């Protein structure tokens, strides 16, 4: 089983690329929560597990993370792009 981890910093518009953002700035949203990310992952069609106590290595405050189980053939960048597009649509 392949697991992908999505940290909120990957999708955060306030983060620069060097701070951990992994999507284009146009797709990033301000302060995404693990609940929103998990909802987006489920809408894309994958199972999501929220780990609320996890802290991204480049940050000091725990914001949690979302573990995507069995993402199949989707690459991590494809998964992040789809999740970011869904997040920007529901926030939009």
Backbone as a chain_set.jsonl record, in Angstrom:
{"seq": "XXXXXXXXXXXXXXXXXXXXXXXXXXXXXXXXXXXXXXXXXXXXXXXXXXXXXXXXXXXXXXXXXXXXXXXXXXXXXXXXXXXXXXXXXXXX", "coords": {"N": [[0.853, -1.187, 0.0], [0.585, 2.147, -0.891], [1.373, 5.155, 0.65], [0.641, 8.577, 0.853], [1.629, 11.648, 2.198], [0.087, 14.62, 3.138], [0.846, 17.741, 4.034], [-0.405, 20.697, 5.61], [1.134, 22.95, 4.936], [1.956, 22.465, 2.328], [-0.098, 23.409, 0.759], [-0.564, 25.986, 1.499], [-1.07, 29.384, 1.033], [0.347, 31.365, 2.277], [2.865, 30.409, 2.623], [6.11, 30.188, 1.212], [7.809, 28.659, -1.595], [10.227, 27.682, -0.589], [9.564, 27.431, 2.042], [7.883, 25.324, 2.054], [5.585, 25.15, 0.401], [3.969, 23.416, -2.205], [2.38, 23.641, -4.406], [1.154, 25.627, -7.158], [1.032, 29.181, -6.727], [-1.398, 30.329, -7.408], [-3.215, 28.294, -6.978], [-2.994, 27.788, -4.297], [-4.288, 28.161, -0.951], [-5.207, 30.36, 1.763], [-4.119, 29.419, 4.95], [-4.932, 26.474, 5.121], [-6.876, 23.835, 6.586], [-6.52, 20.632, 8.239], [-8.892, 19.258, 8.207], [-10.298, 20.356, 6.013], [-8.534, 19.618, 3.984], [-8.648, 16.807, 4.165], [-11.33, 16.417, 3.483], [-11.259, 17.321, 0.845], [-9.525, 15.422, -0.276], [-11.099, 13.126, -0.034], [-13.193, 13.834, -1.735], [-11.855, 13.804, -4.128], [-11.5, 11.148, -4.378], [-10.097, 9.342, -2.762], [-9.026, 7.603, 0.241], [-8.699, 9.174, 3.382], [-6.717, 9.847, 6.255], [-6.62, 11.59, 9.212], [-4.058, 13.055, 11.068], [-3.747, 14.724, 13.781], [-1.829, 15.685, 15.648], [0.636, 15.916, 14.484], [3.609, 17.611, 13.437], [4.828, 19.682, 10.955], [8.102, 19.433, 9.653], [9.398, 21.9, 9.055], [8.088, 23.786, 10.509], [6.933, 25.154, 13.68], [4.629, 24.997, 15.176], [2.105, 22.58, 15.753], [0.096, 21.564, 13.096], [-1.035, 19.39, 12.116], [-1.508, 16.606, 9.829], [-2.427, 14.983, 6.742], [-2.905, 11.715, 5.829], [-2.879, 9.972, 2.909], [-4.204, 7.098, 1.832], [-3.319, 4.413, -0.257], [-3.104, 5.633, -2.971], [-2.945, 4.776, -5.514], [-2.196, 4.933, -8.975], [-1.741, 7.609, -9.138], [0.431, 10.375, -9.115], [2.244, 12.176, -6.584], [2.302, 14.918, -7.061], [0.179, 15.213, -8.874], [-1.951, 14.459, -7.218], [-1.778, 16.474, -5.227], [-2.306, 18.715, -6.829], [-4.978, 18.234, -7.625], [-6.281, 18.228, -5.133], [-5.686, 20.821, -4.269], [-7.014, 22.334, -6.249], [-9.661, 21.632, -5.69], [-9.895, 22.661, -3.066], [-9.5, 25.444, -3.53], [-11.747, 25.902, -5.037], [-13.905, 25.412, -3.271], [-13.389, 27.318, -1.385], [-13.469, 29.605, -2.861]], "CA": [[0.0, 0.0, 0.0], [1.334, 3.392, -1.001], [0.806, 6.248, 1.431], [1.126, 9.929, 0.597], [1.353, 12.561, 3.3], [-0.157, 16.001, 2.73], [0.954, 18.713, 5.125], [-1.075, 21.956, 5.255], [2.089, 23.879, 4.336], [2.019, 22.194, 0.892], [-1.192, 24.097, 0.079], [-0.755, 27.272, 2.171], [-0.67, 30.536, 0.221], [1.269, 32.197, 3.045], [4.187, 29.782, 2.585], [6.841, 30.238, -0.048], [8.27, 27.33, -2.006], [11.274, 27.235, 0.332], [8.927, 27.126, 3.324], [7.173, 24.059, 1.932], [4.451, 25.112, -0.528], [4.282, 22.548, -3.342], [1.464, 23.901, -5.515], [1.255, 26.984, -7.687], [0.464, 30.189, -5.836], [-2.789, 30.56, -7.796], [-4.035, 27.215, -6.418], [-2.842, 27.741, -2.846], [-5.317, 28.856, -0.159], [-4.663, 30.786, 3.05], [-4.317, 28.61, 6.151], [-5.806, 25.302, 4.974], [-6.929, 22.962, 7.762], [-6.477, 19.213, 7.896], [-10.261, 18.82, 7.911], [-10.571, 20.742, 4.624], [-7.696, 18.793, 3.106], [-9.212, 15.454, 4.174], [-12.569, 16.47, 2.706], [-10.87, 17.423, -0.566], [-8.974, 14.122, -0.67], [-12.221, 12.207, -0.195], [-13.922, 14.24, -2.94], [-11.051, 13.374, -5.274], [-11.74, 9.714, -4.515], [-9.165, 8.531, -1.978], [-9.264, 7.555, 1.681], [-7.821, 10.079, 4.115], [-6.613, 9.692, 7.698], [-6.101, 12.823, 9.799], [-3.191, 12.944, 12.241], [-3.8, 16.108, 14.257], [-0.713, 16.081, 16.505], [1.884, 15.948, 13.727], [4.168, 18.933, 13.154], [5.662, 19.732, 9.752], [9.476, 19.682, 10.106], [9.831, 23.284, 8.877], [7.248, 24.651, 11.331], [7.049, 24.914, 15.113], [3.297, 24.722, 15.722], [1.465, 21.436, 15.098], [-1.14, 21.802, 12.333], [-1.51, 18.092, 11.689], [-1.24, 16.17, 8.457], [-3.402, 14.047, 6.192], [-2.287, 10.572, 5.164], [-3.727, 9.449, 1.836], [-3.884, 5.687, 1.694], [-3.526, 3.737, -1.537], [-3.418, 6.616, -4.004], [-2.907, 4.118, -6.821], [-1.229, 5.387, -9.972], [-1.608, 9.067, -9.094], [1.649, 10.882, -8.522], [1.963, 13.087, -5.487], [2.009, 16.247, -7.606], [-1.189, 15.159, -9.408], [-2.837, 14.435, -6.057], [-1.77, 17.81, -4.632], [-2.985, 19.62, -7.753], [-6.418, 17.99, -7.554], [-6.737, 18.674, -3.813], [-5.603, 22.287, -4.257], [-8.089, 22.839, -7.095], [-10.923, 21.485, -4.946], [-9.876, 23.62, -1.959], [-9.706, 26.808, -4.02], [-13.122, 25.992, -5.511], [-14.843, 25.514, -2.15], [-13.113, 28.565, -0.695], [-13.658, 30.665, -3.824]], "C": [[0.891, 1.239, 0.0], [0.62, 4.467, -0.201], [1.449, 7.556, 1.003], [0.722, 10.796, 1.771], [1.164, 13.957, 2.729], [-0.125, 16.866, 3.981], [0.231, 19.982, 4.697], [-0.137, 22.97, 4.583], [2.204, 23.679, 2.822], [1.018, 23.04, 0.106], [-1.42, 25.515, 0.595], [-0.201, 28.427, 1.331], [0.327, 31.43, 0.949], [2.69, 31.642, 3.038], [4.816, 29.968, 1.211], [7.247, 28.812, -0.424], [9.332, 26.814, -1.039], [10.725, 26.919, 1.72], [8.044, 25.884, 3.249], [6.008, 24.01, 0.979], [4.848, 24.314, -1.762], [3.32, 22.711, -4.505], [1.678, 25.331, -5.993], [0.544, 27.966, -6.773], [-1.002, 30.464, -6.151], [-3.726, 29.509, -7.204], [-3.984, 27.155, -4.9], [-3.937, 28.558, -2.168], [-4.7, 29.287, 1.167], [-5.089, 29.858, 4.186], [-5.28, 27.434, 5.967], [-5.757, 24.444, 6.239], [-6.882, 21.506, 7.31], [-7.872, 18.676, 7.592], [-10.639, 19.15, 6.471], [-9.781, 19.871, 3.652], [-8.249, 17.372, 3.027], [-10.504, 15.391, 3.368], [-12.251, 16.527, 1.208], [-10.318, 16.097, -1.075], [-10.104, 13.12, -0.901], [-13.043, 12.556, -1.428], [-13.178, 13.818, -4.204], [-11.154, 11.86, -5.458], [-10.792, 8.816, -3.75], [-9.554, 8.566, -0.504], [-8.238, 8.418, 2.391], [-7.874, 9.785, 5.6], [-5.969, 10.961, 8.239], [-5.261, 12.487, 11.019], [-2.993, 14.364, 12.767], [-2.574, 16.568, 15.037], [0.615, 16.205, 15.762], [2.307, 17.391, 13.432], [5.078, 18.835, 11.94], [7.083, 20.108, 10.18], [9.967, 21.129, 9.961], [9.025, 24.279, 9.704], [7.413, 24.276, 12.802], [5.718, 24.558, 15.762], [2.678, 23.516, 15.008], [0.166, 21.841, 14.394], [-1.736, 20.49, 11.86], [-1.075, 17.762, 10.277], [-2.329, 15.21, 8.041], [-2.632, 12.953, 5.465], [-3.289, 10.019, 4.167], [-3.295, 8.017, 1.581], [-4.24, 5.173, 0.306], [-3.98, 4.691, -2.632], [-3.305, 6.031, -5.408], [-1.829, 4.667, -7.727], [-0.996, 6.889, -9.943], [-0.272, 9.455, -8.469], [1.286, 11.877, -7.429], [1.624, 14.482, -6.013], [0.616, 16.298, -8.226], [-2.213, 15.211, -8.285], [-2.926, 15.822, -5.424], [-2.482, 18.818, -5.52], [-4.497, 19.475, -7.687], [-6.99, 18.482, -6.227], [-6.738, 20.199, -3.748], [-6.712, 22.907, -5.092], [-9.438, 22.751, -6.377], [-10.99, 22.492, -3.799], [-10.132, 25.046, -2.432], [-11.133, 26.984, -4.535], [-14.103, 26.15, -4.351], [-14.611, 26.802, -1.35], [-13.538, 29.772, -1.53], [-14.89, 31.448, -3.691]], "O": [[1.826, 1.352, 0.793], [-0.585, 4.671, -0.352], [2.664, 7.628, 0.815], [-0.395, 10.691, 2.278], [1.978, 14.425, 1.932], [-0.967, 16.732, 4.869], [0.252, 20.317, 3.512], [-0.578, 23.761, 3.75], [2.518, 24.628, 2.103], [1.243, 23.354, -1.063], [-2.367, 26.179, 0.174], [0.976, 28.442, 0.969], [1.074, 32.173, 0.311], [3.625, 32.348, 3.415], [4.137, 29.911, 0.185], [7.045, 27.877, 0.351], [9.335, 25.63, -0.704], [11.369, 26.206, 2.49], [7.514, 25.438, 4.266], [5.466, 22.928, 0.747], [5.935, 24.509, -2.307], [3.43, 21.991, -5.498], [2.306, 26.14, -5.31], [-0.439, 27.615, -6.12], [-1.771, 30.799, -5.25], [-4.898, 29.793, -6.955], [-4.845, 26.532, -4.279], [-4.449, 29.524, -2.735], [-3.765, 28.647, 1.647], [-6.272, 29.558, 4.352], [-6.337, 27.403, 6.596], [-4.713, 24.341, 6.883], [-7.164, 21.189, 6.154], [-8.018, 17.74, 6.805], [-11.234, 18.323, 5.781], [-10.304, 19.442, 2.624], [-8.313, 16.793, 1.942], [-10.743, 14.421, 2.649], [-12.901, 15.859, 0.404], [-10.62, 15.695, -2.199], [-10.064, 12.351, -1.861], [-13.544, 11.657, -2.103], [-13.795, 13.514, -5.224], [-10.925, 11.345, -6.553], [-10.692, 7.63, -4.062], [-10.305, 9.436, -0.062], [-7.055, 8.402, 2.05], [-8.941, 9.506, 6.148], [-4.899, 11.363, 7.782], [-5.688, 11.734, 11.894], [-2.164, 15.113, 12.25], [-2.309, 17.77, 15.076], [1.623, 16.568, 16.369], [1.472, 18.267, 13.209], [5.988, 18.007, 11.901], [7.253, 21.017, 10.992], [10.873, 21.538, 10.688], [9.251, 25.486, 9.612], [7.958, 23.222, 13.13], [5.692, 23.885, 16.793], [2.724, 23.442, 13.78], [-0.745, 22.39, 15.015], [-2.817, 20.471, 11.271], [-0.372, 18.531, 9.623], [-3.065, 14.685, 8.877], [-1.809, 13.232, 4.593], [-4.405, 9.646, 4.529], [-2.165, 7.757, 1.167], [-5.312, 5.457, -0.228], [-5.089, 4.579, -3.153], [-3.548, 6.733, -6.39], [-0.686, 4.847, -7.309], [-0.132, 7.389, -10.662], [0.11, 8.929, -7.424], [0.155, 12.358, -7.363], [0.749, 15.152, -5.465], [-0.065, 17.318, -8.118], [-3.217, 15.916, -8.381], [-4.019, 16.296, -5.117], [-3.192, 19.689, -5.017], [-5.22, 20.471, -7.691], [-8.063, 19.084, -6.198], [-7.68, 20.8, -3.232], [-7.296, 23.912, -4.685], [-10.251, 23.672, -6.447], [-12.031, 23.112, -3.583], [-10.898, 25.778, -1.805], [-11.676, 28.087, -4.481], [-15.039, 26.944, -4.443], [-15.531, 27.314, -0.713], [-13.915, 30.816, -0.996], [-15.124, 32.369, -4.474]]}, "num_chains": 1, "name": "protein.A"}
